[in-house]
Amino acid sequence: MAKLPQLPGAEIVRRLKRLGMEEDHRKGGHVVMLNPTTLRMSDVPQHGSKPVKKGTLGAILKQLSVSVEDFVGA
C-alpha cells in the first residue's frame, strides 16, 4: 500500500480531477468535489500552500471511493 503524500489542497484537487472527479462548488476556503459515478461528495480544504494533513486526505479519498494507489499514481 502506498503512503499518502502531504500535498496542498490545489494539488489534491488537480489529482482528483485527473481521476474523473468534478468540482461541484466552492465555499470559502474549501472546494467540494463530486464523484460522478457514486454521487458522493467531499470537501477539500485550500488554505494557500499549507499541506493537508494525511488523515484528512485519507478521509477525502475514502469519501470519494478513490484508492490510495490510484491517487498517488495520478
N, CA, C and O atoms as a Tripos MOL2 file, in Angstrom:
@<TRIPOS>MOLECULE
protein
  296   295    74     0     0
PROTEIN
NO_CHARGES

@<TRIPOS>ATOM
      1 N           0.8420   -1.1740    0.0000 N.3       1 MET1
      2 CA          0.0000    0.0000    0.0000 C.3       1 MET1
      3 C           0.8880    1.2380    0.0000 C.2       1 MET1
      4 O           1.8300    1.3400    0.7860 O.2       1 MET1
      5 N           0.5810    2.1670   -0.8800 N.am      2 ALA2
      6 CA          1.3620    3.3950   -0.9900 C.3       2 ALA2
      7 C           1.0680    4.3220    0.1780 C.2       2 ALA2
      8 O          -0.0320    4.3200    0.7300 O.2       2 ALA2
      9 N           2.0620    5.1070    0.5410 N.am      3 LYS3
     10 CA          1.8750    6.0800    1.6100 C.3       3 LYS3
     11 C           1.2300    7.3390    1.0480 C.2       3 LYS3
     12 O           1.4500    7.6990   -0.1090 O.2       3 LYS3
     13 N           0.4330    8.0000    1.8740 N.am      4 LEU4
     14 CA         -0.1930    9.2450    1.4630 C.3       4 LEU4
     15 C           0.8220   10.3790    1.5260 C.2       4 LEU4
     16 O           1.5040   10.5440    2.5370 O.2       4 LEU4
     17 N           0.9270   11.1550    0.4650 N.am      5 PRO5
     18 CA          1.8220   12.3050    0.4910 C.3       5 PRO5
     19 C           1.1520   13.4920    1.1780 C.2       5 PRO5
     20 O          -0.0740   13.5390    1.2830 O.2       5 PRO5
     21 N           1.9420   14.4390    1.6410 N.am      6 GLN6
     22 CA          1.3740   15.6760    2.1550 C.3       6 GLN6
     23 C           1.4190   16.6870    1.0300 C.2       6 GLN6
     24 O           2.4940   17.0870    0.5840 O.2       6 GLN6
     25 N           0.2520   17.0970    0.5760 N.am      7 LEU7
     26 CA          0.1290   17.9900   -0.5670 C.3       7 LEU7
     27 C          -0.7800   19.1630   -0.2120 C.2       7 LEU7
     28 O          -1.6520   19.0320    0.6480 O.2       7 LEU7
     29 N          -0.5830   20.3120   -0.8690 N.am      8 PRO8
     30 CA         -1.5340   21.4110   -0.6760 C.3       8 PRO8
     31 C          -2.8650   21.0810   -1.3540 C.2       8 PRO8
     32 O          -2.9240   20.2250   -2.2370 O.2       8 PRO8
     33 N          -3.9090   21.7520   -0.9440 N.am      9 GLY9
     34 CA         -5.2470   21.4820   -1.4590 C.3       9 GLY9
     35 C          -5.3660   21.6080   -2.9630 C.2       9 GLY9
     36 O          -6.0840   20.8290   -3.5910 O.2       9 GLY9
     37 N          -4.6740   22.5770   -3.5590 N.am     10 ALA10
     38 CA         -4.7650   22.7700   -5.0110 C.3      10 ALA10
     39 C          -4.2500   21.5450   -5.7610 C.2      10 ALA10
     40 O          -4.8300   21.1550   -6.7740 O.2      10 ALA10
     41 N          -3.1710   20.9370   -5.2800 N.am     11 GLU11
     42 CA         -2.6300   19.7380   -5.9340 C.3      11 GLU11
     43 C          -3.5670   18.5490   -5.7540 C.2      11 GLU11
     44 O          -3.6960   17.7220   -6.6570 O.2      11 GLU11
     45 N          -4.2130   18.4580   -4.6120 N.am     12 ILE12
     46 CA         -5.1780   17.3750   -4.3820 C.3      12 ILE12
     47 C          -6.3340   17.4950   -5.3590 C.2      12 ILE12
     48 O          -6.7700   16.4980   -5.9330 O.2      12 ILE12
     49 N          -6.8340   18.7170   -5.5510 N.am     13 VAL13
     50 CA         -7.9380   18.9360   -6.4950 C.3      13 VAL13
     51 C          -7.4970   18.5580   -7.9070 C.2      13 VAL13
     52 O          -8.2530   17.9140   -8.6340 O.2      13 VAL13
     53 N          -6.2790   18.9490   -8.3110 N.am     14 ARG14
     54 CA         -5.7770   18.6010   -9.6500 C.3      14 ARG14
     55 C          -5.7340   17.0850   -9.8450 C.2      14 ARG14
     56 O          -6.1670   16.5760  -10.8790 O.2      14 ARG14
     57 N          -5.2090   16.3660   -8.8490 N.am     15 ARG15
     58 CA         -5.1140   14.9060   -8.9710 C.3      15 ARG15
     59 C          -6.4950   14.2540   -8.9990 C.2      15 ARG15
     60 O          -6.7140   13.2980   -9.7430 O.2      15 ARG15
     61 N          -7.4200   14.7600   -8.1990 N.am     16 LEU16
     62 CA         -8.7710   14.1970   -8.2000 C.3      16 LEU16
     63 C          -9.4560   14.4280   -9.5370 C.2      16 LEU16
     64 O         -10.1950   13.5640  -10.0090 O.2      16 LEU16
     65 N          -9.2200   15.5870  -10.1580 N.am     17 LYS17
     66 CA         -9.8020   15.8570  -11.4750 C.3      17 LYS17
     67 C          -9.2390   14.8980  -12.5200 C.2      17 LYS17
     68 O          -9.9640   14.4550  -13.4100 O.2      17 LYS17
     69 N          -7.9390   14.5730  -12.4150 N.am     18 ARG18
     70 CA         -7.3350   13.6040  -13.3450 C.3      18 ARG18
     71 C          -7.9750   12.2270  -13.1990 C.2      18 ARG18
     72 O          -8.0080   11.4500  -14.1530 O.2      18 ARG18
     73 N          -8.4830   11.9260  -12.0050 N.am     19 LEU19
     74 CA         -9.1310   10.6350  -11.7540 C.3      19 LEU19
     75 C         -10.6170   10.6490  -12.0900 C.2      19 LEU19
     76 O         -11.3020    9.6490  -11.8730 O.2      19 LEU19
     77 N         -11.1300   11.7630  -12.6170 N.am     20 GLY20
     78 CA        -12.5150   11.8190  -13.0580 C.3      20 GLY20
     79 C         -13.4700   12.5080  -12.1020 C.2      20 GLY20
     80 O         -14.6680   12.5780  -12.3740 O.2      20 GLY20
     81 N         -12.9620   13.0210  -10.9810 N.am     21 MET21
     82 CA        -13.8330   13.7440  -10.0540 C.3      21 MET21
     83 C         -14.1380   15.1230  -10.6380 C.2      21 MET21
     84 O         -13.3740   15.6460  -11.4500 O.2      21 MET21
     85 N         -15.2490   15.6980  -10.2230 N.am     22 GLU22
     86 CA        -15.6540   17.0060  -10.7230 C.3      22 GLU22
     87 C         -15.7460   17.9970   -9.5710 C.2      22 GLU22
     88 O         -16.1040   17.6420   -8.4480 O.2      22 GLU22
     89 N         -15.4150   19.2410   -9.8750 N.am     23 GLU23
     90 CA        -15.5590   20.3030   -8.8780 C.3      23 GLU23
     91 C         -17.0230   20.7260   -8.8730 C.2      23 GLU23
     92 O         -17.5250   21.2460   -9.8700 O.2      23 GLU23
     93 N         -17.7110   20.5040   -7.7500 N.am     24 ASP24
     94 CA        -19.1230   20.8430   -7.6570 C.3      24 ASP24
     95 C         -19.2980   22.3260   -7.3620 C.2      24 ASP24
     96 O         -19.9860   23.0290   -8.1020 O.2      24 ASP24
     97 N         -18.6810   22.8040   -6.2880 N.am     25 HIS25
     98 CA        -18.7300   24.2250   -5.9560 C.3      25 HIS25
     99 C         -17.6430   24.5560   -4.9500 C.2      25 HIS25
    100 O         -16.9610   23.6750   -4.4270 O.2      25 HIS25
    101 N         -17.5010   25.8480   -4.6940 N.am     26 ARG26
    102 CA        -16.5380   26.3280   -3.7030 C.3      26 ARG26
    103 C         -17.3050   27.0110   -2.5880 C.2      26 ARG26
    104 O         -18.3300   27.6580   -2.8070 O.2      26 ARG26
    105 N         -16.7730   26.8460   -1.3760 N.am     27 LYS27
    106 CA        -17.4060   27.5000   -0.2310 C.3      27 LYS27
    107 C         -16.2880   27.9550    0.6880 C.2      27 LYS27
    108 O         -15.6890   27.1400    1.3900 O.2      27 LYS27
    109 N         -16.0050   29.2380    0.6900 N.am     28 GLY28
    110 CA        -14.9180   29.7710    1.4980 C.3      28 GLY28
    111 C         -13.5900   29.2110    1.0440 C.2      28 GLY28
    112 O         -13.2470   29.3080   -0.1340 O.2      28 GLY28
    113 N         -12.8400   28.6290    1.9530 N.am     29 GLY29
    114 CA        -11.5370   28.0580    1.6360 C.3      29 GLY29
    115 C         -11.5950   26.5880    1.3030 C.2      29 GLY29
    116 O         -10.5910   25.8880    1.4370 O.2      29 GLY29
    117 N         -12.7540   26.0960    0.8680 N.am     30 HIS30
    118 CA        -12.9080   24.6740    0.5490 C.3      30 HIS30
    119 C         -13.4990   24.4950   -0.8430 C.2      30 HIS30
    120 O         -14.3160   25.2960   -1.2990 O.2      30 HIS30
    121 N         -13.0700   23.4310   -1.5030 N.am     31 VAL31
    122 CA        -13.6300   23.0390   -2.7900 C.3      31 VAL31
    123 C         -14.3880   21.7440   -2.5550 C.2      31 VAL31
    124 O         -13.8480   20.8030   -1.9730 O.2      31 VAL31
    125 N         -15.6290   21.6900   -3.0020 N.am     32 VAL32
    126 CA        -16.4380   20.4840   -2.8440 C.3      32 VAL32
    127 C         -16.3140   19.6770   -4.1290 C.2      32 VAL32
    128 O         -16.7150   20.1220   -5.2050 O.2      32 VAL32
    129 N         -15.7490   18.4770   -3.9940 N.am     33 MET33
    130 CA        -15.5290   17.5940   -5.1340 C.3      33 MET33
    131 C         -16.6210   16.5280   -5.1760 C.2      33 MET33
    132 O         -17.1080   16.0810   -4.1370 O.2      33 MET33
    133 N         -16.9990   16.1270   -6.3880 N.am     34 LEU34
    134 CA        -18.0630   15.1560   -6.6080 C.3      34 LEU34
    135 C         -17.5240   13.9820   -7.4060 C.2      34 LEU34
    136 O         -16.8470   14.1690   -8.4170 O.2      34 LEU34
    137 N         -17.8260   12.7630   -6.9490 N.am     35 ASN35
    138 CA        -17.5310   11.5660   -7.7240 C.3      35 ASN35
    139 C         -18.7770   11.2990   -8.5670 C.2      35 ASN35
    140 O         -19.8120   10.9220   -8.0160 O.2      35 ASN35
    141 N         -18.7070   11.4870   -9.8980 N.am     36 PRO36
    142 CA        -19.9090   11.3760  -10.7240 C.3      36 PRO36
    143 C         -20.4970    9.9650  -10.8050 C.2      36 PRO36
    144 O         -21.6790    9.8150  -11.1130 O.2      36 PRO36
    145 N         -19.7000    8.9350  -10.5360 N.am     37 THR37
    146 CA        -20.2340    7.5760  -10.6250 C.3      37 THR37
    147 C         -20.9860    7.1790   -9.3590 C.2      37 THR37
    148 O         -22.0100    6.5010   -9.4370 O.2      37 THR37
    149 N         -20.4900    7.5950   -8.1940 N.am     38 THR38
    150 CA        -21.1470    7.2290   -6.9370 C.3      38 THR38
    151 C         -21.9860    8.3620   -6.3690 C.2      38 THR38
    152 O         -22.7470    8.1550   -5.4240 O.2      38 THR38
    153 N         -21.8530    9.5680   -6.9390 N.am     39 LEU39
    154 CA        -22.5460   10.7770   -6.4730 C.3      39 LEU39
    155 C         -22.2090   11.1240   -5.0250 C.2      39 LEU39
    156 O         -23.0280   11.7000   -4.3090 O.2      39 LEU39
    157 N         -20.9970   10.7670   -4.6040 N.am     40 ARG40
    158 CA        -20.5360   11.1110   -3.2550 C.3      40 ARG40
    159 C         -19.6990   12.3750   -3.3410 C.2      40 ARG40
    160 O         -19.0110   12.6130   -4.3340 O.2      40 ARG40
    161 N         -19.7650   13.1900   -2.2820 N.am     41 MET41
    162 CA        -19.0610   14.4680   -2.2480 C.3      41 MET41
    163 C         -18.1070   14.5210   -1.0700 C.2      41 MET41
    164 O         -18.2690   13.8060   -0.0810 O.2      41 MET41
    165 N         -17.0950   15.3960   -1.2000 N.am     42 SER42
    166 CA        -16.1610   15.6150   -0.1110 C.3      42 SER42
    167 C         -15.5610   17.0110   -0.2420 C.2      42 SER42
    168 O         -15.3530   17.5060   -1.3490 O.2      42 SER42
    169 N         -15.2860   17.6370    0.8940 N.am     43 ASP43
    170 CA        -14.6570   18.9580    0.9230 C.3      43 ASP43
    171 C         -13.1430   18.8080    0.9200 C.2      43 ASP43
    172 O         -12.5910   17.9850    1.6500 O.2      43 ASP43
    173 N         -12.4740   19.6080    0.0940 N.am     44 VAL44
    174 CA        -11.0130   19.6540    0.0750 C.3      44 VAL44
    175 C         -10.6040   21.0460    0.5430 C.2      44 VAL44
    176 O         -10.9100   22.0310   -0.1290 O.2      44 VAL44
    177 N          -9.9180   21.1490    1.6830 N.am     45 PRO45
    178 CA         -9.5050   22.4710    2.1570 C.3      45 PRO45
    179 C          -8.3980   23.0480    1.2830 C.2      45 PRO45
    180 O          -7.4700   22.3390    0.8940 O.2      45 PRO45
    181 N          -8.5020   24.3310    0.9810 N.am     46 GLN46
    182 CA         -7.4690   25.0270    0.2200 C.3      46 GLN46
    183 C          -7.0860   26.2730    0.9970 C.2      46 GLN46
    184 O          -7.7760   27.2910    0.9460 O.2      46 GLN46
    185 N          -5.9870   26.1800    1.7090 N.am     47 HIS47
    186 CA         -5.5130   27.2950    2.5180 C.3      47 HIS47
    187 C          -4.1000   27.6450    2.0820 C.2      47 HIS47
    188 O          -3.1370   27.4070    2.8120 O.2      47 HIS47
    189 N          -3.9830   28.2120    0.8860 N.am     48 GLY48
    190 CA         -2.6820   28.5860    0.3440 C.3      48 GLY48
    191 C          -1.8290   27.3710    0.0680 C.2      48 GLY48
    192 O          -2.3070   26.3650   -0.4580 O.2      48 GLY48
    193 N          -0.5550   27.4710    0.4280 N.am     49 SER49
    194 CA          0.3590   26.3560    0.1840 C.3      49 SER49
    195 C           0.4740   25.4390    1.3950 C.2      49 SER49
    196 O           1.3270   24.5520    1.4210 O.2      49 SER49
    197 N          -0.3690   25.6430    2.3880 N.am     50 LYS50
    198 CA         -0.3530   24.8060    3.5950 C.3      50 LYS50
    199 C          -0.7940   23.3820    3.2320 C.2      50 LYS50
    200 O          -1.8590   23.2020    2.6410 O.2      50 LYS50
    201 N           0.0090   22.3710    3.5760 N.am     51 PRO51
    202 CA         -0.3600   20.9930    3.2080 C.3      51 PRO51
    203 C          -1.5400   20.4700    4.0260 C.2      51 PRO51
    204 O          -1.7150   20.8220    5.1930 O.2      51 PRO51
    205 N          -2.3320   19.6300    3.3910 N.am     52 VAL52
    206 CA         -3.4600   18.9730    4.0470 C.3      52 VAL52
    207 C          -2.9100   17.7840    4.8340 C.2      52 VAL52
    208 O          -2.0640   17.0450    4.3320 O.2      52 VAL52
    209 N          -3.3820   17.6020    6.0470 N.am     53 LYS53
    210 CA         -2.8970   16.5080    6.8870 C.3      53 LYS53
    211 C          -3.2550   15.1620    6.2560 C.2      53 LYS53
    212 O          -4.2470   15.0370    5.5390 O.2      53 LYS53
    213 N          -2.4180   14.1560    6.5420 N.am     54 LYS54
    214 CA         -2.5970   12.8350    5.9380 C.3      54 LYS54
    215 C          -3.9210   12.1970    6.3270 C.2      54 LYS54
    216 O          -4.5520   11.5390    5.4990 O.2      54 LYS54
    217 N          -4.3520   12.3760    7.5600 N.am     55 GLY55
    218 CA         -5.6310   11.8150    7.9920 C.3      55 GLY55
    219 C          -6.8020   12.4380    7.2570 C.2      55 GLY55
    220 O          -7.7610   11.7510    6.9060 O.2      55 GLY55
    221 N          -6.7220   13.7480    7.0240 N.am     56 THR56
    222 CA         -7.7660   14.4480    6.2770 C.3      56 THR56
    223 C          -7.7960   13.9730    4.8360 C.2      56 THR56
    224 O          -8.8680   13.7390    4.2770 O.2      56 THR56
    225 N          -6.6180   13.8300    4.2300 N.am     57 LEU57
    226 CA         -6.5430   13.3440    2.8470 C.3      57 LEU57
    227 C          -7.0940   11.9220    2.7460 C.2      57 LEU57
    228 O          -7.8040   11.5990    1.7940 O.2      57 LEU57
    229 N          -6.7720   11.0770    3.7160 N.am     58 GLY58
    230 CA         -7.3080    9.7130    3.7160 C.3      58 GLY58
    231 C          -8.8240    9.7020    3.7950 C.2      58 GLY58
    232 O          -9.4780    8.9010    3.1270 O.2      58 GLY58
    233 N          -9.3890   10.5940    4.6140 N.am     59 ALA59
    234 CA        -10.8490   10.6760    4.7370 C.3      59 ALA59
    235 C         -11.4850   11.1630    3.4340 C.2      59 ALA59
    236 O         -12.5450   10.6790    3.0390 O.2      59 ALA59
    237 N         -10.8360   12.1210    2.7690 N.am     60 ILE60
    238 CA        -11.3490   12.6270    1.4870 C.3      60 ILE60
    239 C         -11.3840   11.4990    0.4610 C.2      60 ILE60
    240 O         -12.3850   11.3160   -0.2320 O.2      60 ILE60
    241 N         -10.2930   10.7440    0.3660 N.am     61 LEU61
    242 CA        -10.2340    9.6460   -0.6030 C.3      61 LEU61
    243 C         -11.2740    8.5760   -0.2890 C.2      61 LEU61
    244 O         -11.8990    8.0290   -1.1970 O.2      61 LEU61
    245 N         -11.4590    8.2790    0.9830 N.am     62 LYS62
    246 CA        -12.4490    7.2770    1.3830 C.3      62 LYS62
    247 C         -13.8690    7.7360    1.0250 C.2      62 LYS62
    248 O         -14.6750    6.9500    0.5290 O.2      62 LYS62
    249 N         -14.1630    9.0070    1.2800 N.am     63 GLN63
    250 CA        -15.4950    9.5320    0.9700 C.3      63 GLN63
    251 C         -15.7780    9.5030   -0.5250 C.2      63 GLN63
    252 O         -16.9160    9.2770   -0.9380 O.2      63 GLN63
    253 N         -14.7440    9.7300   -1.3440 N.am     64 LEU64
    254 CA        -14.9280    9.7550   -2.7930 C.3      64 LEU64
    255 C         -14.7070    8.3920   -3.4470 C.2      64 LEU64
    256 O         -14.7850    8.2790   -4.6710 O.2      64 LEU64
    257 N         -14.4310    7.3540   -2.6490 N.am     65 SER65
    258 CA        -14.1940    5.9950   -3.1490 C.3      65 SER65
    259 C         -13.0160    5.9390   -4.1160 C.2      65 SER65
    260 O         -13.1100    5.3330   -5.1830 O.2      65 SER65
    261 N         -11.9080    6.5720   -3.7380 N.am     66 VAL66
    262 CA        -10.6840    6.5810   -4.5360 C.3      66 VAL66
    263 C          -9.6180    5.8220   -3.7490 C.2      66 VAL66
    264 O          -9.4320    6.0640   -2.5570 O.2      66 VAL66
    265 N          -8.9250    4.9120   -4.4100 N.am     67 SER67
    266 CA         -7.8700    4.1670   -3.7130 C.3      67 SER67
    267 C          -6.6200    5.0300   -3.5970 C.2      67 SER67
    268 O          -6.3840    5.9230   -4.4110 O.2      67 SER67
    269 N          -5.8300    4.7480   -2.5750 N.am     68 VAL68
    270 CA         -4.5930    5.4800   -2.3430 C.3      68 VAL68
    271 C          -3.6380    5.2730   -3.5160 C.2      68 VAL68
    272 O          -2.9730    6.2190   -3.9380 O.2      68 VAL68
    273 N          -3.5590    4.0580   -4.0490 N.am     69 GLU69
    274 CA         -2.6700    3.7520   -5.1540 C.3      69 GLU69
    275 C          -3.0360    4.5610   -6.3980 C.2      69 GLU69
    276 O          -2.1560    5.0850   -7.0810 O.2      69 GLU69
    277 N          -4.3380    4.6640   -6.6920 N.am     70 ASP70
    278 CA         -4.7740    5.4560   -7.8390 C.3      70 ASP70
    279 C          -4.4300    6.9200   -7.6340 C.2      70 ASP70
    280 O          -3.9820    7.5880   -8.5660 O.2      70 ASP70
    281 N          -4.6360    7.4270   -6.4180 N.am     71 PHE71
    282 CA         -4.3730    8.8370   -6.1400 C.3      71 PHE71
    283 C          -2.8880    9.1590   -6.2610 C.2      71 PHE71
    284 O          -2.5190   10.1710   -6.8570 O.2      71 PHE71
    285 N          -2.0360    8.3070   -5.7000 N.am     72 VAL72
    286 CA         -0.5900    8.5490   -5.7330 C.3      72 VAL72
    287 C          -0.0800    8.4680   -7.1660 C.2      72 VAL72
    288 O           0.8250    9.2150   -7.5370 O.2      72 VAL72
    289 N          -0.6360    7.5850   -7.9690 N.am     73 GLY73
    290 CA         -0.2060    7.4370   -9.3620 C.3      73 GLY73
    291 C          -0.7420    8.4830  -10.3020 C.2      73 GLY73
    292 O          -0.2690    8.5830  -11.4340 O.2      73 GLY73
    293 N          -1.7250    9.2780   -9.8740 N.am     74 ALA74
    294 CA         -2.3300   10.2890  -10.7560 C.3      74 ALA74
    295 C          -1.4510   11.4990  -10.9200 C.2      74 ALA74
    296 O          -1.8160   12.4370  -11.6290 O.2      74 ALA74
@<TRIPOS>BOND
     1     1     2 1
     2     2     3 1
     3     3     4 2
     4     3     5 am
     5     5     6 1
     6     6     7 1
     7     7     8 2
     8     7     9 am
     9     9    10 1
    10    10    11 1
    11    11    12 2
    12    11    13 am
    13    13    14 1
    14    14    15 1
    15    15    16 2
    16    15    17 am
    17    17    18 1
    18    18    19 1
    19    19    20 2
    20    19    21 am
    21    21    22 1
    22    22    23 1
    23    23    24 2
    24    23    25 am
    25    25    26 1
    26    26    27 1
    27    27    28 2
    28    27    29 am
    29    29    30 1
    30    30    31 1
    31    31    32 2
    32    31    33 am
    33    33    34 1
    34    34    35 1
    35    35    36 2
    36    35    37 am
    37    37    38 1
    38    38    39 1
    39    39    40 2
    40    39    41 am
    41    41    42 1
    42    42    43 1
    43    43    44 2
    44    43    45 am
    45    45    46 1
    46    46    47 1
    47    47    48 2
    48    47    49 am
    49    49    50 1
    50    50    51 1
    51    51    52 2
    52    51    53 am
    53    53    54 1
    54    54    55 1
    55    55    56 2
    56    55    57 am
    57    57    58 1
    58    58    59 1
    59    59    60 2
    60    59    61 am
    61    61    62 1
    62    62    63 1
    63    63    64 2
    64    63    65 am
    65    65    66 1
    66    66    67 1
    67    67    68 2
    68    67    69 am
    69    69    70 1
    70    70    71 1
    71    71    72 2
    72    71    73 am
    73    73    74 1
    74    74    75 1
    75    75    76 2
    76    75    77 am
    77    77    78 1
    78    78    79 1
    79    79    80 2
    80    79    81 am
    81    81    82 1
    82    82    83 1
    83    83    84 2
    84    83    85 am
    85    85    86 1
    86    86    87 1
    87    87    88 2
    88    87    89 am
    89    89    90 1
    90    90    91 1
    91    91    92 2
    92    91    93 am
    93    93    94 1
    94    94    95 1
    95    95    96 2
    96    95    97 am
    97    97    98 1
    98    98    99 1
    99    99   100 2
   100    99   101 am
   101   101   102 1
   102   102   103 1
   103   103   104 2
   104   103   105 am
   105   105   106 1
   106   106   107 1
   107   107   108 2
   108   107   109 am
   109   109   110 1
   110   110   111 1
   111   111   112 2
   112   111   113 am
   113   113   114 1
   114   114   115 1
   115   115   116 2
   116   115   117 am
   117   117   118 1
   118   118   119 1
   119   119   120 2
   120   119   121 am
   121   121   122 1
   122   122   123 1
   123   123   124 2
   124   123   125 am
   125   125   126 1
   126   126   127 1
   127   127   128 2
   128   127   129 am
   129   129   130 1
   130   130   131 1
   131   131   132 2
   132   131   133 am
   133   133   134 1
   134   134   135 1
   135   135   136 2
   136   135   137 am
   137   137   138 1
   138   138   139 1
   139   139   140 2
   140   139   141 am
   141   141   142 1
   142   142   143 1
   143   143   144 2
   144   143   145 am
   145   145   146 1
   146   146   147 1
   147   147   148 2
   148   147   149 am
   149   149   150 1
   150   150   151 1
   151   151   152 2
   152   151   153 am
   153   153   154 1
   154   154   155 1
   155   155   156 2
   156   155   157 am
   157   157   158 1
   158   158   159 1
   159   159   160 2
   160   159   161 am
   161   161   162 1
   162   162   163 1
   163   163   164 2
   164   163   165 am
   165   165   166 1
   166   166   167 1
   167   167   168 2
   168   167   169 am
   169   169   170 1
   170   170   171 1
   171   171   172 2
   172   171   173 am
   173   173   174 1
   174   174   175 1
   175   175   176 2
   176   175   177 am
   177   177   178 1
   178   178   179 1
   179   179   180 2
   180   179   181 am
   181   181   182 1
   182   182   183 1
   183   183   184 2
   184   183   185 am
   185   185   186 1
   186   186   187 1
   187   187   188 2
   188   187   189 am
   189   189   190 1
   190   190   191 1
   191   191   192 2
   192   191   193 am
   193   193   194 1
   194   194   195 1
   195   195   196 2
   196   195   197 am
   197   197   198 1
   198   198   199 1
   199   199   200 2
   200   199   201 am
   201   201   202 1
   202   202   203 1
   203   203   204 2
   204   203   205 am
   205   205   206 1
   206   206   207 1
   207   207   208 2
   208   207   209 am
   209   209   210 1
   210   210   211 1
   211   211   212 2
   212   211   213 am
   213   213   214 1
   214   214   215 1
   215   215   216 2
   216   215   217 am
   217   217   218 1
   218   218   219 1
   219   219   220 2
   220   219   221 am
   221   221   222 1
   222   222   223 1
   223   223   224 2
   224   223   225 am
   225   225   226 1
   226   226   227 1
   227   227   228 2
   228   227   229 am
   229   229   230 1
   230   230   231 1
   231   231   232 2
   232   231   233 am
   233   233   234 1
   234   234   235 1
   235   235   236 2
   236   235   237 am
   237   237   238 1
   238   238   239 1
   239   239   240 2
   240   239   241 am
   241   241   242 1
   242   242   243 1
   243   243   244 2
   244   243   245 am
   245   245   246 1
   246   246   247 1
   247   247   248 2
   248   247   249 am
   249   249   250 1
   250   250   251 1
   251   251   252 2
   252   251   253 am
   253   253   254 1
   254   254   255 1
   255   255   256 2
   256   255   257 am
   257   257   258 1
   258   258   259 1
   259   259   260 2
   260   259   261 am
   261   261   262 1
   262   262   263 1
   263   263   264 2
   264   263   265 am
   265   265   266 1
   266   266   267 1
   267   267   268 2
   268   267   269 am
   269   269   270 1
   270   270   271 1
   271   271   272 2
   272   271   273 am
   273   273   274 1
   274   274   275 1
   275   275   276 2
   276   275   277 am
   277   277   278 1
   278   278   279 1
   279   279   280 2
   280   279   281 am
   281   281   282 1
   282   282   283 1
   283   283   284 2
   284   283   285 am
   285   285   286 1
   286   286   287 1
   287   287   288 2
   288   287   289 am
   289   289   290 1
   290   290   291 1
   291   291   292 2
   292   291   293 am
   293   293   294 1
   294   294   295 1
   295   295   296 2
@<TRIPOS>SUBSTRUCTURE
     1 MET1         2 RESIDUE 1 A MET
     2 ALA2         6 RESIDUE 1 A ALA
     3 LYS3        10 RESIDUE 1 A LYS
     4 LEU4        14 RESIDUE 1 A LEU
     5 PRO5        18 RESIDUE 1 A PRO
     6 GLN6        22 RESIDUE 1 A GLN
     7 LEU7        26 RESIDUE 1 A LEU
     8 PRO8        30 RESIDUE 1 A PRO
     9 GLY9        34 RESIDUE 1 A GLY
    10 ALA10       38 RESIDUE 1 A ALA
    11 GLU11       42 RESIDUE 1 A GLU
    12 ILE12       46 RESIDUE 1 A ILE
    13 VAL13       50 RESIDUE 1 A VAL
    14 ARG14       54 RESIDUE 1 A ARG
    15 ARG15       58 RESIDUE 1 A ARG
    16 LEU16       62 RESIDUE 1 A LEU
    17 LYS17       66 RESIDUE 1 A LYS
    18 ARG18       70 RESIDUE 1 A ARG
    19 LEU19       74 RESIDUE 1 A LEU
    20 GLY20       78 RESIDUE 1 A GLY
    21 MET21       82 RESIDUE 1 A MET
    22 GLU22       86 RESIDUE 1 A GLU
    23 GLU23       90 RESIDUE 1 A GLU
    24 ASP24       94 RESIDUE 1 A ASP
    25 HIS25       98 RESIDUE 1 A HIS
    26 ARG26      102 RESIDUE 1 A ARG
    27 LYS27      106 RESIDUE 1 A LYS
    28 GLY28      110 RESIDUE 1 A GLY
    29 GLY29      114 RESIDUE 1 A GLY
    30 HIS30      118 RESIDUE 1 A HIS
    31 VAL31      122 RESIDUE 1 A VAL
    32 VAL32      126 RESIDUE 1 A VAL
    33 MET33      130 RESIDUE 1 A MET
    34 LEU34      134 RESIDUE 1 A LEU
    35 ASN35      138 RESIDUE 1 A ASN
    36 PRO36      142 RESIDUE 1 A PRO
    37 THR37      146 RESIDUE 1 A THR
    38 THR38      150 RESIDUE 1 A THR
    39 LEU39      154 RESIDUE 1 A LEU
    40 ARG40      158 RESIDUE 1 A ARG
    41 MET41      162 RESIDUE 1 A MET
    42 SER42      166 RESIDUE 1 A SER
    43 ASP43      170 RESIDUE 1 A ASP
    44 VAL44      174 RESIDUE 1 A VAL
    45 PRO45      178 RESIDUE 1 A PRO
    46 GLN46      182 RESIDUE 1 A GLN
    47 HIS47      186 RESIDUE 1 A HIS
    48 GLY48      190 RESIDUE 1 A GLY
    49 SER49      194 RESIDUE 1 A SER
    50 LYS50      198 RESIDUE 1 A LYS
    51 PRO51      202 RESIDUE 1 A PRO
    52 VAL52      206 RESIDUE 1 A VAL
    53 LYS53      210 RESIDUE 1 A LYS
    54 LYS54      214 RESIDUE 1 A LYS
    55 GLY55      218 RESIDUE 1 A GLY
    56 THR56      222 RESIDUE 1 A THR
    57 LEU57      226 RESIDUE 1 A LEU
    58 GLY58      230 RESIDUE 1 A GLY
    59 ALA59      234 RESIDUE 1 A ALA
    60 ILE60      238 RESIDUE 1 A ILE
    61 LEU61      242 RESIDUE 1 A LEU
    62 LYS62      246 RESIDUE 1 A LYS
    63 GLN63      250 RESIDUE 1 A GLN
    64 LEU64      254 RESIDUE 1 A LEU
    65 SER65      258 RESIDUE 1 A SER
    66 VAL66      262 RESIDUE 1 A VAL
    67 SER67      266 RESIDUE 1 A SER
    68 VAL68      270 RESIDUE 1 A VAL
    69 GLU69      274 RESIDUE 1 A GLU
    70 ASP70      278 RESIDUE 1 A ASP
    71 PHE71      282 RESIDUE 1 A PHE
    72 VAL72      286 RESIDUE 1 A VAL
    73 GLY73      290 RESIDUE 1 A GLY
    74 ALA74      294 RESIDUE 1 A ALA
